C-alpha cells in the first residue's frame, strides 16, 4: 500500500538550516524538495505537484549564489505560477518589516524559527495540506482541532481539551480560561470552540446547530464567549443569526484570522481584540453584560 504524502517545497538560503525539517518530513512519508533560490522555487512550482511551500525570507540568487532578501514580487510570481499553493514563511529574519508588501498578496503563515517547536510546525504543515482536500471532512476537522488545541494550550492562563463530551453534544474544543480578572473575568471560565474544516462556507444552519449545542448544555449557562473556526469562511447571513438568535458573543475566525492568530507573537492580545470587536461599542457591551446579569 502506498502511503506517500504530498510534495512539500522547502526554500532556504542554505541547505543545512532546514535539513532537519527535510529529514523529519521524510520520516513521515512526505516528499520534501529543498531549494535555495527564487528561480528554483518557480521552476519546481511549475514542474512538480507542490501542495505547500515553506520559505525563508532570505534566499540566494541562482546565478551568483549571493544571498538576498525577497520582496513582494516573489510572492506574486508564486501565486501566478500555482495559485492554490499554501505558504508558510519560516524565517529567522524579522518579519514585521515585510508585513505591508507581503500582506497585499494573500494571507500567509509567518513563523520565527526560534519560536516554533517541531511539533507545532508538523501540525501546521498537516493543516495546510488539508485545506485543498475535497473529501474526508471528519479527518480535516480533526486536523484543525489538533492544531488549535495546541495553539490555545500555548496561551498562559488557558487550558484546552479536544472532543469534550458534557451532558449534551460533543464540543470540538473546550478552553478553560483561568486568567480570572479584568476583561477575561467577563469573558467567563468556559469558552467552547467549534472547528469546521470544510470545502464550503459555514452557513446559518450550521451556526444555529452550534448555538443550540451551547444553549442546551447546562455547563454553558454562564458562558459569555465562544469561537467558531472555519478556514473556508462564513456565508453572509451568519450575522443575522448571531444578532437575532444568540445570547452569547461568538468570535468568527476565517482563513485570514486563523493565519493572523497562529502567526502572532502575543495571541492573547489578539484574541482579546477579536472578542472586543464582537462587542462593537461600549454601549453594546454593557447591554450584553446586563442581559447576562454580569453588571
C-alpha positions as a printed NumPy array, in Angstrom:
array([[  0.   ,   0.   ,   0.   ],
       [  1.394,   3.422,  -0.978],
       [  1.192,   5.901,   1.884],
       [  3.261,   8.57 ,   0.162],
       [  2.091,  12.055,   1.087],
       [  2.159,  15.275,  -0.994],
       [  5.265,  17.101,  -2.184],
       [  6.455,  19.978,   0.018],
       [  8.846,  22.594,  -1.333],
       [ 11.328,  23.999,   1.198],
       [ 13.188,  27.16 ,   0.138],
       [ 16.034,  28.365,   2.334],
       [ 19.272,  30.292,   1.99 ],
       [ 21.408,  27.301,   2.882],
       [ 20.749,  23.591,   2.815],
       [ 21.955,  22.978,   6.373],
       [ 19.485,  25.308,   8.146],
       [ 16.356,  23.347,   7.22 ],
       [ 17.909,  19.919,   6.691],
       [ 16.415,  18.74 ,   9.979],
       [ 12.926,  19.6  ,   8.685],
       [ 13.585,  17.728,   5.452],
       [ 14.574,  14.667,   7.492],
       [ 11.507,  14.874,   9.747],
       [  9.144,  15.189,   6.773],
       [ 10.787,  12.246,   5.021],
       [ 10.258,  10.114,   8.129],
       [  6.529,  10.88 ,   7.842],
       [  6.33 ,   9.837,   4.162],
       [  6.201,  13.366,   2.75 ],
       [  8.333,  14.228,  -0.264],
       [ 10.346,  17.333,   0.726],
       [ 12.162,  19.161,  -2.073],
       [ 14.909,  21.513,  -0.906],
       [ 15.952,  24.554,  -2.998],
       [ 17.955,  27.7  ,  -2.235],
       [ 16.907,  30.345,  -4.824],
       [ 13.788,  32.128,  -6.114],
       [ 14.391,  30.768,  -9.61 ],
       [ 14.364,  27.189,  -8.331],
       [ 11.149,  27.829,  -6.398],
       [  9.291,  28.96 ,  -9.535],
       [ 10.782,  26.123, -11.579],
       [  9.653,  23.483,  -9.081],
       [  6.189,  25.023,  -8.713],
       [  5.839,  24.825, -12.492],
       [  7.047,  21.269, -12.946],
       [  6.222,  19.43 ,  -9.7  ],
       [  2.948,  18.749,  -7.91 ],
       [  3.698,  21.016,  -4.951],
       [  0.945,  21.45 ,  -2.331],
       [  2.872,  23.524,   0.221],
       [  5.783,  25.972,   0.129],
       [  7.858,  26.601,   3.26 ],
       [ 10.096,  29.56 ,   2.526],
       [ 12.708,  31.666,   4.237],
       [ 12.796,  35.436,   3.702],
       [ 16.41 ,  35.257,   2.58 ],
       [ 17.301,  33.223,  -0.5  ],
       [ 20.268,  33.055,  -2.863],
       [ 20.464,  34.425,  -6.382],
       [ 20.627,  31.455,  -8.727],
       [ 23.467,  32.722, -10.937],
       [ 25.963,  34.026,  -8.398],
       [ 24.836,  32.475,  -5.097],
       [ 24.649,  35.858,  -3.351],
       [ 22.149,  35.98 ,  -0.501],
       [ 19.322,  38.499,  -0.814],
       [ 16.088,  39.396,   0.954],
       [ 12.963,  38.539,  -1.026],
       [ 10.245,  41.102,  -1.795],
       [  6.55 ,  41.128,  -2.712],
       [  7.289,  40.187,  -6.331],
       [  8.466,  36.782,  -5.149],
       [  5.013,  36.016,  -3.758],
       [  3.277,  37.439,  -6.812],
       [  5.25 ,  35.031,  -9.013],
       [  4.372,  32.136,  -6.725],
       [  0.642,  32.863,  -6.854],
       [  0.732,  33.359, -10.621],
       [  2.543,  30.052, -11.06 ],
       [  0.471,  27.962,  -8.623],
       [ -2.484,  29.943,  -7.181],
       [ -3.644,  27.3  ,  -4.689],
       [ -0.31 ,  26.551,  -3.061],
       [ -0.272,  27.2  ,   0.686],
       [  2.644,  29.253,   2.033],
       [  4.452,  29.136,   5.363],
       [  7.112,  31.796,   5.9  ],
       [  9.64 ,  30.174,   8.217],
       [ 12.48 ,  32.517,   8.972],
       [ 14.942,  33.916,  11.451],
       [ 14.558,  37.308,   9.752],
       [ 12.338,  39.89 ,  11.453],
       [  9.017,  39.598,   9.568],
       [  7.375,  42.829,  10.745],
       [  9.102,  44.96 ,   8.098],
       [  7.661,  42.725,   5.375],
       [  4.112,  42.837,   6.669],
       [  2.866,  45.627,   4.396],
       [  4.116,  44.455,   0.993],
       [  3.507,  40.763,   1.636],
       [  0.054,  41.433,   3.028],
       [ -1.065,  42.581,  -0.417],
       [ -0.562,  39.096,  -1.83 ],
       [ -2.716,  36.842,   0.361],
       [ -2.978,  35.652,   3.961],
       [  0.061,  33.591,   4.94 ],
       [  1.574,  31.991,   7.998],
       [  4.688,  33.647,   9.444],
       [  6.795,  31.577,  11.834],
       [ 10.012,  32.513,  13.587],
       [ 12.487,  29.637,  13.658],
       [ 13.491,  30.207,  17.267],
       [  9.852,  30.281,  18.465],
       [  8.446,  27.316,  16.535],
       [  8.874,  23.834,  18.045],
       [  8.894,  20.894,  15.652],
       [  5.559,  19.584,  16.973],
       [  3.894,  22.889,  16.1  ],
       [  5.458,  23.013,  12.621],
       [  4.284,  19.475,  11.816],
       [  0.73 ,  20.228,  12.986],
       [  0.69 ,  23.369,  10.857],
       [  2.002,  21.512,   7.793],
       [ -0.709,  18.883,   8.14 ],
       [ -3.356,  21.593,   8.437],
       [ -2.101,  23.482,   5.371],
       [ -2.159,  20.306,   3.291],
       [ -5.721,  19.56 ,   4.418],
       [ -7.102,  22.845,   3.066],
       [ -7.225,  21.776,  -0.584],
       [ -8.553,  18.286,   0.089],
       [-12.131,  17.741,  -1.079],
       [-13.077,  14.551,   0.761],
       [-12.989,  13.31 ,   4.358],
       [-14.334,  16.294,   6.299],
       [-14.042,  14.386,   9.588],
       [-10.305,  13.903,   9.109],
       [ -9.849,  17.539,   8.045],
       [-11.804,  18.708,  11.094],
       [ -9.67 ,  16.577,  13.418],
       [ -6.502,  18.115,  11.929],
       [ -7.816,  21.641,  12.584],
       [ -8.837,  20.669,  16.128],
       [ -5.366,  19.309,  16.897],
       [ -3.676,  22.485,  15.652],
       [ -5.979,  24.828,  17.567],
       [ -5.806,  22.755,  20.76 ],
       [ -2.021,  23.097,  20.62 ],
       [ -2.282,  26.868,  19.993],
       [ -4.734,  27.506,  22.833],
       [ -2.714,  25.411,  25.286],
       [  0.246,  27.661,  24.496],
       [ -1.561,  30.727,  25.88 ],
       [ -0.747,  31.488,  29.522],
       [ -3.897,  31.104,  31.615],
       [ -5.661,  28.847,  29.098],
       [ -6.034,  25.077,  29.1  ],
       [ -7.748,  23.356,  26.18 ],
       [ -9.083,  19.863,  25.508],
       [-10.44 ,  18.296,  22.329],
       [-13.679,  16.361,  21.929],
       [-15.219,  17.158,  25.317],
       [-18.483,  15.321,  25.991],
       [-20.524,  17.25 ,  28.552],
       [-24.096,  16.116,  29.329],
       [-25.191,  17.136,  25.817],
       [-23.467,  17.121,  22.403],
       [-19.69 ,  16.937,  21.968],
       [-17.68 ,  20.155,  21.966],
       [-14.775,  20.193,  19.491],
       [-12.505,  22.12 ,  21.87 ],
       [-13.227,  23.421,  25.36 ],
       [-10.977,  26.21 ,  26.635],
       [-10.821,  26.795,  30.381],
       [ -9.973,  30.453,  30.925],
       [ -8.079,  30.717,  34.211],
       [ -6.897,  34.316,  33.839],
       [ -9.763,  35.354,  36.091],
       [ -9.513,  39.151,  36.272],
       [-10.475,  42.267,  34.307],
       [-11.573,  41.695,  30.72 ],
       [-11.04 ,  37.937,  30.899],
       [-13.215,  37.585,  34.001],
       [-16.08 ,  38.985,  31.951],
       [-15.335,  36.541,  29.146],
       [-16.054,  33.64 ,  31.518],
       [-14.373,  30.38 ,  32.505],
       [-15.658,  28.074,  29.751],
       [-15.037,  29.009,  26.102],
       [-16.467,  26.412,  23.687],
       [-14.873,  26.183,  20.23 ],
       [-16.391,  24.773,  17.045],
       [-13.986,  23.741,  14.249],
       [-15.2  ,  23.189,  10.672],
       [-12.583,  22.426,   8.025],
       [-14.912,  22.195,   5.025],
       [-14.648,  22.998,   1.333],
       [-17.757,  25.179,   1.58 ],
       [-18.511,  28.113,   3.863],
       [-20.243,  27.64 ,   7.2  ],
       [-23.895,  28.644,   6.728],
       [-26.68 ,  29.814,   9.019],
       [-27.961,  26.278,   9.732],
       [-24.526,  25.14 ,  10.898],
       [-24.334,  28.21 ,  13.14 ],
       [-27.8  ,  27.528,  14.58 ],
       [-26.731,  23.954,  15.365],
       [-23.716,  25.28 ,  17.29 ],
       [-25.864,  27.797,  19.174],
       [-28.302,  25.003,  20.127],
       [-25.408,  22.829,  21.263],
       [-24.289,  25.561,  23.662],
       [-27.726,  26.702,  24.834],
       [-28.94 ,  23.149,  25.602],
       [-25.881,  22.368,  27.714],
       [-26.164,  23.257,  31.375],
       [-22.386,  23.531,  31.575],
       [-22.529,  26.673,  29.434],
       [-25.25 ,  28.57 ,  31.29 ],
       [-22.66 ,  31.155,  32.331],
       [-20.785,  31.058,  29.019],
       [-20.293,  34.522,  27.536],
       [-17.956,  33.917,  24.578],
       [-17.497,  31.102,  22.052],
       [-15.282,  30.672,  18.975],
       [-16.262,  29.337,  15.548],
       [-13.251,  28.466,  13.378],
       [-13.757,  27.907,   9.65 ],
       [-10.895,  28.271,   7.113],
       [-13.428,  28.395,   4.261],
       [-15.261,  31.316,   5.881],
       [-18.913,  32.072,   6.593],
       [-21.957,  32.869,   4.486],
       [-23.31 ,  36.421,   4.54 ],
       [-26.446,  35.526,   6.528],
       [-24.454,  34.437,   9.585],
       [-24.545,  37.921,  11.121],
       [-28.367,  37.948,  11.263],
       [-28.356,  34.62 ,  13.088],
       [-25.84 ,  35.888,  15.637],
       [-27.832,  39.065,  16.294],
       [-31.319,  37.539,  16.466],
       [-30.843,  34.082,  17.932],
       [-27.787,  34.065,  20.135],
       [-27.285,  35.13 ,  23.743],
       [-23.507,  34.937,  23.783],
       [-20.786,  36.538,  21.719],
       [-19.37 ,  34.218,  19.021],
       [-15.984,  35.132,  17.543],
       [-15.739,  34.117,  13.878],
       [-12.274,  33.015,  12.729],
       [-11.887,  32.614,   8.976],
       [ -8.779,  31.799,   6.917],
       [ -7.227,  35.25 ,   7.387],
       [ -7.823,  35.33 ,  11.141],
       [ -6.509,  31.793,  11.592],
       [ -3.262,  32.729,   9.865],
       [ -3.014,  36.014,  11.75 ],
       [ -3.702,  34.311,  15.092],
       [ -1.351,  31.363,  14.571],
       [  1.427,  33.726,  13.433],
       [  1.031,  36.218,  16.299],
       [  3.683,  36.614,  18.984],
       [  1.035,  37.536,  21.581],
       [ -2.101,  35.545,  20.835],
       [ -3.971,  36.51 ,  23.994],
       [ -3.915,  40.193,  22.997],
       [ -5.145,  39.333,  19.508],
       [ -7.956,  37.139,  20.859],
       [ -8.969,  39.972,  23.172],
       [ -9.154,  42.21 ,  20.095],
       [-11.38 ,  39.707,  18.27 ],
       [-13.738,  39.454,  21.241],
       [-13.769,  43.231,  21.615],
       [-14.906,  43.566,  18.005],
       [-17.896,  41.37 ,  18.844],
       [-18.763,  43.926,  21.488],
       [-18.874,  46.614,  18.835],
       [-19.17 ,  49.536,  21.247],
       [-19.138,  50.162,  24.988],
       [-22.906,  50.593,  24.841],
       [-23.366,  47.238,  23.117],
       [-21.038,  45.581,  25.615],
       [-22.997,  46.969,  28.567],
       [-26.264,  45.79 ,  27.012],
       [-24.77 ,  42.325,  26.517],
       [-23.415,  42.12 ,  30.04 ],
       [-26.729,  43.251,  31.55 ],
       [-28.529,  40.592,  29.54 ],
       [-26.187,  38.018,  31.086],
       [-26.659,  39.619,  34.558],
       [-22.93 ,  40.372,  34.854],
       [-23.21 ,  44.077,  35.689]])
